Amino acid sequence: MGLRGLAPGGYRRRVTLTHDPLWPRAGSWPVDDGGEADAAILGVPTWRTSLSSTGAHATPAAVRDALARYSPTLLGPPPVDLSEALRIVDAGDVTEPDGAEGEASVRAAVAGLRARTRLVVAIGGDNSLTYPVAQGAGARGLITIDAHFDLRDGVSNGSPVRRLVDDGLDPRRIVQLGIADFANSAAYAQRAADLGITVVSMDEVRRRGADDVMAEALEIAGVDGDVHLDVDVDVCDRSVAPGCPASVPGGLAAWELRALVRRAAADARVRSADIAEVDATADAPDGRTVRLAALCVLELLAGKAVSR
Ligand SMILES: N=CN[C@@H](CCC(=O)O)C(=O)O
């Protein structure tokens, strides 16, 4: 495992940030020292099996940079500084996470972190990372926030949910939030139904709201123990997530995704999460998808901070 290596052809920092001693910045958390922590950040730059061509392997570095655009402050009242309320560590990247060997490295890295933290945050990478991350975390339930079922055959960013089921995850403990029309096929919708997966469409998420659908999802996914949260940013509208190859016009708003993520992380059963599908090398015009991914990292941490 290497620390903070930029992937080949990867993202390079483009902004210089001003310094104000009264305005702390998020990110730059200490390197993991092997001790106990509330949360650990781990880069998992998967990309080789993506169905759409992607530069998602550049994204962990880009998200770390983007975190510095934001403060670590929840306004309260009283205000909470995430970096003070939580012990957050950066465990670097799994440098070659694809393929059987790579997935074994991811599983081992996540399992090690899971044993001594309340939350492992895996920054992808394409959505194939969900499979080894959830397994390494020993998850007994899965919530996806994703426009897609990810139940395809084979090994790709479109198959992690099917692979987890094949390996023994009980499909009755899987809840999929944000599944979208015109982004899936009838065959995979039928597969989800046959397996007994709980599917909540994008329209229903909107109609019922983040708190309601996430509370129900946690009750279903959390019956047997810990829950893994898969945050596929392509559930968001293409205007806010242009860096996701498969985001569609009409997707969720950024605030809806952020509310879902914070609500999930506030539940003690959510012990691991991944943020997937953002391609930092194709994030025109202004890097907004990477920024949203960075805010999802902060929302995960916020959930754990408010639930202390
Ligand atoms: N999680 C994403 N799943 C999409 C991937 C599509 C793509 O890469 O183009 C899917 O299965 O359709």
The ligand as an SDF file (V2000), in Angstrom:
LIG
                    3D

 12 11  0  0  0  0  0  0  0  0999 V2000
  -22.5000    1.6020  -10.7360 N   0  0  0  0  0  0  0  0  0  0  0  0
  -22.6300    1.8290  -11.9390 C   0  0  0  0  0  0  0  0  0  0  0  0
  -23.2080    0.9610  -12.7710 N   0  0  0  0  0  0  0  0  0  0  0  0
  -23.4470    1.2830  -14.1280 C   0  0  0  0  0  0  0  0  0  0  0  0
  -22.1430    1.4760  -14.8430 C   0  0  0  0  0  0  0  0  0  0  0  0
  -22.3250    2.0070  -16.2030 C   0  0  0  0  0  0  0  0  0  0  0  0
  -21.0980    2.5350  -16.8920 C   0  0  0  0  0  0  0  0  0  0  0  0
  -19.9390    2.4600  -16.4090 O   0  0  0  0  0  0  0  0  0  0  0  0
  -21.3120    3.0440  -17.9660 O   0  0  0  0  0  0  0  0  0  0  0  0
  -24.2750    0.1920  -14.7690 C   0  0  0  0  0  0  0  0  0  0  0  0
  -24.2370   -0.9550  -14.3240 O   0  0  0  0  0  0  0  0  0  0  0  0
  -24.9720    0.4870  -15.7310 O   0  0  0  0  0  0  0  0  0  0  0  0
  1  2  2  0
  2  3  1  0
  3  4  1  0
  4  5  1  0
  4 10  1  0
  5  6  1  0
  6  7  1  0
  7  8  2  0
  7  9  1  0
 10 11  2  0
 10 12  1  0
M  END
$$$$
